[in-house]
Amino acid sequence: MNKFKTLLLVLLFPVLAYSQVEIVPSVGYMFGGGVKFYQGKLKVTDGMNYGVSIIVPDFKYATDLEISYTRLDSKARFTAYPGYPLYQDDEVNVSTNYFQVGVLKSLGGDDMIKPFGSFSMGATVFSPKVSNYDDTWRFSITLGLGAKLMFSDRVGIMLRGRLMLPMNFGGVGGYYGIGSGGSGGGLYVDSYAALVQGDFSAGLILSLGK
C-alpha cells in the first residue's frame, strides 16, 4: 500500500501546478478477463470498480491531460485442465489497480456535450489479499471512448467505456504469477499471455480553479 501512495503522489505533483483542474470520482463495472495457460485457465471475476481522475482541461492541441486511479476488488480463480493432476484449483481475493497517465482527445461537440477518445499508459498492480502471494506489477495501456456532459462551467458528468490491457501477463509461479511460491507445491507455469480487461464508468466532474 505504501508503494501505491508514493506512486500517486509522484503522478499528482506536476498536475497541482496548474491553475485549473477537474476532479472526477467515478464508479463503474469492470470485466476482469481471463488467461489460458497450458496447464489451466485463470479468471479474474467481474465486479464494480471505482476510482478518481484528475484532469487538466485544454492541456495542449485540443487535448486534456488525465491522471487516473481505478480499482476492482474481486476474486482470481485458477482452474487446472484434466491431464495435469499436479496442478490444483485455487481461488484468492485480489484487487486490480490501474495507475495511468494519458490524454482525452476532443472529438468535437459543444460546451455542453463533449465527446472524446482517450489513451493512457502506466502500471497495473494485481494485489492478492493473502500473505503467501506477492503483488504483481505490469505495464499497461487503456483505450476509451466517452463524453463529458456539462451542466455548468463547474459541474458535469463523464461517461466512458475502456479497453484495459496489462502487458505480458505470464511467468506463472504455481498459481498465476502472483507470488513466488503458490499453490500446488510451488509449481511454475512457463507461459506468457495477455489479460484483456475493460470497464464502463460514470463520474462526477468538479471543476476547480480559474
JODASUL-V556307 format. One record per pair of residues at least 24 apart in sequence whose ideal C-beta (glycine too) atoms are under 10 Angstrom apart, sorted by the first residue. I is the first residue (numbers start at 1). J is the second residue. Records with the same first field share a line. If there is no record, write none. Layout:
I: J, J
//
This chain:
1: 127, 135
3: 99, 123, 125, 127, 135, 137
4: 69, 71, 95, 97, 99, 123, 125, 127, 135
7: 69, 97, 99, 122, 123, 125, 137
8: 52, 54, 67, 69, 99
10: 99
11: 54, 67, 68, 69, 99, 100, 101, 122
12: 54, 67, 69
14: 56, 65, 67, 101
15: 54, 55, 56, 59, 65, 66, 67, 101
16: 54
17: 56
18: 54, 56, 57, 59, 65, 209, 210
19: 56, 208, 209, 210
20: 55, 56, 57, 58, 207, 208, 209, 210
21: 54, 55, 56, 57, 65, 67, 206, 207, 208, 209
22: 53, 54, 55, 56, 57, 64, 66, 104, 148, 154, 156, 158, 203, 205, 206, 207, 208, 209
23: 52, 53, 54, 55, 203, 204, 205, 206, 207, 208
24: 51, 52, 53, 54, 55, 66, 68, 148, 156, 157, 158, 160, 201, 202, 203, 204, 205, 206, 207
25: 50, 51, 52, 53, 203, 204, 205, 206
26: 50, 51, 52, 53, 68, 70, 157, 158, 159, 160, 199, 201, 202, 203, 204, 205
27: 51, 201, 202, 203, 204
28: 70, 72, 159, 160, 161, 162, 199, 200, 201, 202, 203
29: 72, 198, 199, 200, 201, 202
30: 70, 71, 72, 73, 74, 96, 98, 162, 164, 197, 198, 199, 200, 201
31: 72, 163, 164, 196, 197, 198, 199, 200
32: 72, 74, 75, 76, 77, 94, 96, 195, 196, 197, 198, 199
33: 96, 164, 165, 166, 169, 194, 195, 196, 197, 198
34: 76, 77, 79, 193, 195, 196, 197
35: 78, 166, 169, 170, 172, 176, 177, 191, 192, 193, 194, 195, 196
36: 81, 191, 193
37: 78, 80, 81, 84, 87, 170, 172, 176, 177, 189, 190, 191, 192, 193
38: 81, 84, 87, 172, 189, 190, 191
39: 78, 79, 80, 81, 83, 84, 86, 87, 172, 184, 187, 189, 190, 191
40: 77, 78, 79, 80, 81, 82, 84, 87, 88, 89, 90, 172, 175, 176, 184, 189, 191
41: 77, 78, 79, 80, 81, 176, 193
42: 76, 77, 78, 79, 90, 169, 172, 175, 176, 177, 178, 189, 193, 195
43: 74, 75, 76, 77, 78, 79, 91, 176
44: 72, 74, 75, 76, 77, 94, 96, 126, 176, 195, 197
45: 72, 73, 74, 75, 76, 77, 91, 93, 94
46: 72, 74, 197, 198, 199
47: 72, 73, 74, 75, 96
48: 72, 73, 74, 199, 201
49: 73, 74, 95, 96, 97, 98, 164, 197, 199, 200, 201
50: 201, 203
51: 97, 98, 99, 100, 199, 201, 203
52: 203
53: 100, 102, 104, 118, 120, 158, 160, 201, 203, 205
54: 208
55: 103, 104, 148, 158, 203, 205, 207
56: 103, 104, 209
57: 104, 106, 114, 148, 205, 207, 209
58: 106
59: 103, 104
60: 103
61: 103, 105, 106
62: 103, 104, 105, 106, 107, 108, 116
63: 102, 103, 104, 105, 106, 116, 117, 118, 119
64: 102, 103, 104, 105, 106, 114, 116, 118, 148
65: 101, 102, 103, 104
66: 100, 101, 102, 103, 104, 116, 118, 119, 120, 144
67: 99, 100, 101, 102, 120, 122
68: 98, 99, 100, 101, 102, 118, 120, 122, 142, 162, 203
69: 97, 98, 99, 100, 122
70: 96, 97, 98, 99, 100, 124, 142, 162, 164, 197, 199, 201
71: 95, 96, 97, 98, 125, 127
72: 96, 97, 98, 164, 197, 199
73: 97, 127, 129
75: 129
76: 126, 128, 133, 175, 176, 177, 178
77: 176
78: 172, 174, 175, 176, 178, 182, 183, 184, 189
80: 183, 184
84: 184, 187, 189
85: 184
86: 184, 185, 187
87: 174, 175, 183, 184, 185, 187, 189
88: 174, 175, 182, 183, 184, 185, 187
89: 183, 184
90: 133, 174, 175, 176, 182, 183, 184
91: 175, 183
92: 128, 129, 130, 132, 133, 175, 176, 178, 179, 183
93: 127, 128, 129, 130
94: 126, 127, 128, 129, 130, 133, 135, 136, 176, 178
95: 125, 126, 127, 128, 129, 135
96: 124, 125, 126, 127, 164, 166, 195, 197
97: 123, 124, 125, 126, 127, 135, 137
98: 122, 123, 124, 125, 140, 142, 162, 164, 166, 197, 199
99: 123, 124, 125, 137, 140
100: 124, 140, 141, 142, 162, 164
102: 141, 142, 143, 144
104: 144, 146, 148, 158, 160
106: 148
107: 145, 146, 147
109: 147, 148, 149, 150
110: 150
111: 150, 153
112: 148, 149, 150, 151, 152, 156
113: 147, 148, 149, 150, 156
114: 146, 147, 148, 149, 150, 156, 158
115: 145, 146, 147, 148, 149, 159
116: 144, 145, 146, 147, 148, 158, 160
117: 143, 144, 145, 146, 160
118: 142, 143, 144, 145, 146, 160, 161, 162
119: 143, 144, 162
120: 144, 162, 164
121: 165, 167
123: 166
124: 164, 165, 166, 167, 169, 195, 197
125: 166
126: 166, 169, 176, 177, 178, 195
127: 178
128: 175, 176, 178, 179
130: 178, 179
131: 179
132: 175, 178, 179, 180, 181, 182, 183
133: 173, 174, 175, 176, 177, 178, 179, 180, 181, 182, 183
134: 173, 177, 178, 179, 180, 181, 182
135: 178, 179
136: 166, 169, 171, 172, 173, 176, 177, 178, 179
137: 166
138: 165, 166, 167, 168, 169, 170, 177, 194, 195
139: 165, 166, 167, 168
140: 164, 165, 166, 167, 169, 195, 197
141: 165, 166, 167
142: 197, 198, 199
143: 198
144: 198, 199, 200, 201
146: 200, 201, 202, 203
148: 203, 205
149: 202, 205
150: 205, 207
151: 205
152: 205, 207
153: 207
154: 205, 206, 207, 208
155: 204, 205, 206, 207
156: 203, 204, 205, 206, 207
157: 202, 203, 204, 205
158: 201, 202, 203, 204, 205
159: 200, 201, 202, 203
160: 199, 200, 201, 202, 203
161: 198, 199, 200, 201
162: 197, 198, 199, 200, 201
163: 196, 197, 198, 199
164: 195, 196, 197, 198, 199
165: 194, 195, 196, 197, 198
166: 194, 195, 196, 197
167: 194, 195
168: 192, 193, 194, 195
169: 193, 194, 195, 196
170: 194, 195
//
